[in-house]
Structure formats: C-alpha cells, structure tokens
Amino acid sequence: MAEVRPLPRRRRLTARGLVERRRNLPRVDATRMRAGTDQCFGTEDRVDEGDNV
C-alpha cells in the first residue's frame, strides 16, 4: 500500500537567487572532464566547436 501526495511546489528563483545558488557549486575542470569522456566514449564522433552542425 502506498500513499500518493503531490510534491511541494518550489518557489521560482530570481536572477539573484540563481547567481547565489551557482556560487555554491563546485568548479569544473573542463580539460579533465573532456579527457574522461574521450576515454570513455572515444573521439571519432565528437562535435568540436569548429564543426558546422
């Protein structure tokens, strides 16, 4: 038996609220992340910035 209840609504964030939330996120090392994804998925089908898609 389970009870189904609606999730509480989140209030909409202002631009200032979004900026504040972003400040608490960890930094991402893009080079390290790219190397990890290349190692996992390969580079054959990768779309680079210079590719016109």
Secondary structure, 3 states (H helix, E strand, C coil): CCCCCCCCCCCCCCHHHHHHHHHCCCCCCHHHHHHHHHHHHCCCCCCCCCCCC
